[in-house]
Amino acid sequence: MLSFAKFYLILPLLFFGLSLESLGAYLVVDVVDGDTLWFLDNGKKEKLRLSQIDAPEKKQEYGMEAKNFLENLVLGKQITINFQGKKDRYGRYLGEVVLEEENINKLLVRNGLAWVYDRYVTDETYYLDLIVAKDNKINIWSSDEQISPWQWRREN
């Protein structure tokens, strides 16, 4: 929900035909899984793959927990996206999701619902969140044996 101060700053922009998207706010309209969602960009549905992380696949252990966690956080809400480069080979945007100044990608890692995607990570601070989850044996890390999503995809 927008605060009154933000509302009064945005109101003139809306009056002149600009949208929230022009300010970097995007409405989440669907969550595919723990690291993929759909958002509206000037009325057009676009797909976003959360960068830096890899959440379990839906059929993998903790996959639905990751999806539900992300869905409960962002579905129907305005988010900010820090886009990272061009679209991937599947036509998805890549980026970090921010909601109320919280990095949602890192929150998934900290809550043991995503791995740091070693192959693509560019922000080493993600490993600090991983240490928190591992040390506290949260979700994925509650067992001594984990299968990363990239390994699971190869095997299935």
C-alpha positions as CSV (number, residue, x, y, z in Angstrom):
1,M,0.0,0.0,0.0
2,L,1.4,3.4,-1.0
3,S,1.9,5.9,1.8
4,F,0.3,9.3,1.6
5,A,3.7,10.9,0.8
6,K,4.3,8.6,-2.0
7,F,0.8,9.0,-3.3
8,Y,1.1,12.8,-3.5
9,L,4.4,12.4,-5.3
10,I,3.0,10.0,-7.8
11,L,-0.4,11.7,-8.3
12,P,0.9,14.4,-10.7
13,L,2.8,11.7,-12.7
14,L,-0.4,9.7,-13.1
15,F,-2.3,12.9,-14.1
16,F,0.2,13.5,-17.0
17,G,-0.2,9.9,-18.2
18,L,2.8,8.3,-16.7
19,S,2.5,5.0,-14.9
20,L,4.0,3.4,-11.8
21,E,6.1,1.3,-14.2
22,S,7.9,4.4,-15.3
23,L,9.0,4.8,-11.7
24,G,10.2,1.2,-11.5
25,A,7.2,-0.2,-9.7
26,Y,5.8,-3.4,-11.2
27,L,2.7,-5.4,-10.3
28,V,3.2,-9.1,-9.7
29,V,0.4,-11.0,-11.4
30,D,1.6,-14.6,-11.1
31,V,4.2,-16.7,-9.4
32,V,5.5,-19.7,-11.4
33,D,7.8,-21.2,-8.9
34,G,10.3,-20.2,-6.3
35,D,12.4,-18.1,-8.6
36,T,10.2,-17.1,-11.5
37,L,7.2,-14.7,-11.6
38,W,5.1,-12.7,-14.1
39,F,4.8,-8.9,-13.7
40,L,3.0,-6.1,-15.6
41,D,5.2,-3.7,-17.6
42,N,2.9,-0.9,-19.1
43,G,0.1,-3.4,-19.2
44,K,2.1,-6.2,-20.8
45,K,2.8,-9.4,-19.0
46,E,6.5,-10.1,-18.7
47,K,8.4,-13.0,-17.1
48,L,11.2,-12.5,-14.6
49,R,13.7,-15.0,-13.4
50,L,15.1,-14.0,-10.0
51,S,18.8,-13.6,-10.5
52,Q,21.7,-14.9,-8.3
53,I,19.6,-17.8,-6.9
54,D,18.2,-21.1,-7.9
55,A,15.1,-22.4,-6.0
56,P,14.1,-26.0,-5.9
57,E,11.9,-27.2,-8.8
58,K,8.2,-27.6,-7.9
59,K,8.5,-31.4,-7.9
60,Q,11.6,-31.3,-5.9
61,E,11.6,-31.3,-2.1
62,Y,10.9,-27.7,-0.8
63,G,9.9,-26.7,-4.3
64,M,6.3,-25.9,-3.4
65,E,7.4,-24.3,-0.2
66,A,9.7,-21.9,-2.2
67,K,6.8,-21.1,-4.6
68,N,4.3,-20.5,-1.8
69,F,6.8,-18.3,0.1
70,L,7.5,-16.1,-2.9
71,E,3.8,-16.0,-3.8
72,N,2.8,-15.0,-0.2
73,L,5.4,-12.2,-0.3
74,V,4.8,-10.6,-3.7
75,L,1.6,-11.8,-5.5
76,G,-0.6,-8.8,-6.2
77,K,2.0,-6.3,-4.8
78,Q,4.0,-3.6,-6.4
79,I,7.7,-4.5,-6.5
80,T,10.9,-2.9,-7.7
81,I,13.1,-4.9,-10.1
82,N,16.8,-4.3,-10.4
83,F,17.2,-5.7,-13.9
84,Q,20.4,-7.4,-14.7
85,G,21.4,-7.4,-18.4
86,K,19.3,-8.7,-21.2
87,K,16.7,-11.4,-21.3
88,D,18.0,-15.0,-20.9
89,R,17.8,-17.7,-23.6
90,Y,14.2,-18.5,-22.5
91,G,13.1,-14.9,-23.1
92,R,12.8,-14.0,-19.3
93,Y,14.1,-10.9,-17.8
94,L,16.7,-11.4,-15.0
95,G,16.7,-9.3,-11.9
96,E,16.5,-8.8,-8.2
97,V,13.1,-8.2,-6.6
98,V,12.8,-5.6,-3.9
99,L,9.7,-5.2,-1.8
100,E,9.6,-2.5,0.9
101,E,13.4,-2.2,0.8
102,E,13.9,-6.0,1.3
103,N,15.8,-8.0,-1.3
104,I,13.4,-10.9,-1.9
105,N,16.1,-13.0,-3.7
106,K,18.3,-12.9,-0.7
107,L,15.3,-13.5,1.6
108,L,14.7,-16.8,-0.2
109,V,18.3,-17.9,0.4
110,R,18.2,-16.7,4.0
111,N,15.1,-18.8,4.6
112,G,16.6,-21.9,3.1
113,L,14.4,-21.9,0.1
114,A,17.0,-21.2,-2.6
115,W,20.6,-21.9,-3.4
116,V,23.0,-19.2,-4.3
117,Y,23.5,-19.9,-8.0
118,D,27.3,-20.3,-8.1
119,R,27.4,-20.3,-11.8
120,Y,25.8,-16.9,-12.2
121,V,26.2,-15.1,-8.9
122,T,27.8,-11.7,-9.1
123,D,27.0,-10.4,-5.6
124,E,29.1,-12.3,-3.0
125,T,26.9,-11.1,-0.1
126,Y,24.4,-13.8,-1.1
127,Y,26.8,-16.2,0.6
128,L,26.2,-14.5,3.9
129,D,22.5,-15.3,3.7
130,L,23.4,-18.9,2.7
131,I,25.6,-19.2,5.8
132,V,22.7,-18.1,8.0
133,A,20.3,-20.7,6.5
134,K,22.9,-23.5,6.7
135,D,24.0,-22.7,10.2
136,N,20.4,-22.7,11.4
137,K,19.5,-25.7,9.4
138,I,16.5,-23.9,7.8
139,N,14.3,-25.8,5.2
140,I,16.7,-27.1,2.5
141,W,19.5,-27.2,5.0
142,S,17.6,-29.2,7.7
143,S,18.8,-32.4,6.1
144,D,22.4,-33.5,5.6
145,E,21.7,-34.4,2.0
146,Q,20.5,-31.8,-0.5
147,I,20.2,-32.0,-4.3
148,S,20.7,-28.6,-5.9
149,P,18.1,-27.7,-8.6
150,W,20.7,-27.8,-11.3
151,Q,21.7,-31.3,-10.4
152,W,18.0,-32.3,-10.0
153,R,17.2,-31.0,-13.5
154,R,20.1,-33.0,-15.0
155,E,18.9,-36.2,-13.3
156,N,15.2,-35.7,-14.0
